[in-house]
Amino acid sequence: MKQGIQVAGIYVRDQDEALQFYVEKLGFRVHTDIRNGDYRWLTVQHPEQPDFQLGLSKPQPPVVDAATAQALQEAVAKGAMPPLVLVVKDCRAAYQEMSSRGVEFTQEPTERYGAVDASFRDPSGNGWKLIER
């Protein structure tokens, strides 16, 4: 039996804004975009990882109550969630390419621990690390 994680999710404040960022600035592609009333199941994929999806979820009822949704959005906006990691072949080149597409970095490429890494945040506040293989 083959097992594995197929979808991991993050909270975003606005799914349309997140979709635009992940597709236009990071180069992901839309996998699923389905609506059921106010609920929207939205996932994107990195083109080199067709078996894995990143869910872009808005915290909202009925999944969580309104107060919890507000608290979650505030925590994400403050950068309180653990960073996601995007592995790249050349961190400096990826930094230049992504910067040219409008990604705002919080840390330029830096050598440490035998690798090069850089940091940025998505429009909702989710932290990302670029790490060179």
C-alpha positions as a printed NumPy array, in Angstrom:
array([[  0.   ,   0.   ,   0.   ],
       [  1.401,   3.367,  -1.032],
       [  0.839,   6.178,   1.455],
       [  1.887,   9.785,   1.674],
       [  0.765,  13.324,   2.208],
       [ -1.07 ,  14.7  ,  -0.812],
       [ -2.282,  18.093,   0.462],
       [ -0.91 ,  20.396,   3.155],
       [ -2.759,  23.603,   3.88 ],
       [ -1.988,  27.13 ,   4.938],
       [ -4.321,  29.911,   6.003],
       [ -4.664,  32.941,   3.75 ],
       [ -6.687,  36.11 ,   4.298],
       [ -7.928,  36.316,   0.707],
       [ -7.934,  33.324,  -1.619],
       [ -7.941,  35.362,  -4.838],
       [ -4.942,  37.404,  -3.641],
       [ -3.136,  34.226,  -2.559],
       [ -3.89 ,  32.496,  -5.851],
       [ -2.468,  35.41 ,  -7.823],
       [  0.688,  35.453,  -5.669],
       [  1.346,  31.71 ,  -5.818],
       [  0.68 ,  31.422,  -9.556],
       [  2.076,  34.69 , -10.924],
       [  4.952,  35.326,  -8.54 ],
       [  6.033,  31.853,  -7.401],
       [  5.204,  29.91 , -10.55 ],
       [  2.79 ,  27.406,  -9.019],
       [ -0.228,  26.219, -11.004],
       [ -3.848,  25.768, -10.01 ],
       [ -4.779,  22.182,  -9.199],
       [ -8.295,  22.487,  -7.757],
       [-10.664,  25.43 ,  -7.407],
       [-14.14 ,  24.357,  -6.282],
       [-16.795,  26.417,  -4.524],
       [-19.658,  25.235,  -2.342],
       [-21.56 ,  28.29 ,  -1.169],
       [-19.126,  30.497,   0.764],
       [-16.618,  27.634,   1.072],
       [-13.837,  27.328,  -1.509],
       [-11.443,  24.391,  -1.845],
       [ -8.385,  25.887,  -3.554],
       [ -5.106,  24.067,  -4.099],
       [ -1.976,  24.856,  -6.089],
       [  0.996,  22.734,  -7.113],
       [  4.629,  23.38 ,  -7.796],
       [  5.2  ,  22.281, -11.413],
       [  8.   ,  19.928, -10.356],
       [  5.866,  18.211,  -7.662],
       [  2.714,  16.923,  -9.356],
       [  1.835,  14.568,  -6.474],
       [  1.667,  17.3  ,  -3.821],
       [ -0.791,  20.163,  -3.401],
       [ -0.704,  23.254,  -1.205],
       [ -4.157,  24.181,   0.057],
       [ -4.88 ,  27.911,   0.284],
       [ -7.59 ,  28.024,   2.938],
       [ -9.432,  30.963,   4.384],
       [-10.267,  30.389,   8.042],
       [-14.029,  30.859,   8.24 ],
       [-17.25 ,  29.276,   9.434],
       [-18.352,  26.514,   9.315],
       [-14.826,  25.073,   9.599],
       [-14.059,  27.366,  12.568],
       [-16.204,  29.903,  14.385],
       [-15.901,  33.609,  13.564],
       [-13.743,  34.455,  16.622],
       [-11.295,  31.645,  15.857],
       [-11.149,  32.69 ,  12.193],
       [-10.208,  36.231,  13.248],
       [ -7.554,  34.954,  15.66 ],
       [ -6.056,  32.69 ,  13.004],
       [ -5.892,  35.505,  10.452],
       [ -4.185,  37.767,  12.989],
       [ -1.629,  35.078,  13.894],
       [ -0.779,  34.448,  10.229],
       [ -0.463,  38.195,   9.531],
       [  2.098,  38.47 ,  12.361],
       [  4.199,  35.691,  10.846],
       [  3.416,  33.352,  13.751],
       [  3.094,  30.201,  11.653],
       [  6.158,  28.023,  10.99 ],
       [  7.864,  28.823,   7.695],
       [  7.35 ,  26.732,   4.608],
       [ 10.444,  25.632,   2.71 ],
       [ 10.972,  25.884,  -1.029],
       [ 14.073,  23.991,  -2.177],
       [ 15.862,  25.554,  -5.147],
       [ 18.981,  24.675,  -7.135],
       [ 20.431,  28.198,  -6.943],
       [ 19.133,  30.436,  -4.166],
       [ 20.674,  33.631,  -5.521],
       [ 19.214,  33.08 ,  -9.01 ],
       [ 15.793,  32.193,  -7.558],
       [ 15.977,  35.319,  -5.383],
       [ 16.688,  37.505,  -8.437],
       [ 13.926,  35.904, -10.513],
       [ 11.32 ,  36.067,  -7.765],
       [ 12.295,  39.643,  -6.837],
       [ 11.804,  40.662, -10.473],
       [  8.252,  39.246, -10.258],
       [  7.502,  41.362,  -7.184],
       [  8.195,  38.969,  -4.304],
       [  9.318,  41.054,  -1.325],
       [ 12.061,  39.321,   0.624],
       [ 12.641,  39.725,   4.342],
       [ 16.15 ,  38.251,   4.066],
       [ 18.503,  38.296,   1.102],
       [ 20.43 ,  35.106,   0.231],
       [ 22.78 ,  34.269,   3.093],
       [ 25.349,  31.498,   3.452],
       [ 25.045,  29.482,   6.65 ],
       [ 25.226,  25.877,   7.795],
       [ 26.753,  24.828,   4.473],
       [ 23.864,  26.138,   2.379],
       [ 22.391,  29.386,   1.057],
       [ 18.937,  30.541,   2.127],
       [ 16.638,  33.546,   1.796],
       [ 13.256,  34.444,   3.313],
       [ 10.025,  36.039,   2.122],
       [  6.387,  36.232,   3.186],
       [  3.227,  35.796,   1.154],
       [  0.54 ,  38.536,   1.167],
       [ -1.19 ,  36.884,   4.155],
       [  1.995,  36.794,   6.249],
       [  3.011,  33.143,   5.816],
       [  6.779,  32.834,   6.022],
       [  8.813,  31.02 ,   3.39 ],
       [ 12.454,  29.943,   3.264],
       [ 14.272,  29.416,  -0.016],
       [ 16.989,  26.852,   0.586],
       [ 19.6  ,  25.898,  -1.963],
       [ 20.066,  22.172,  -2.431]])
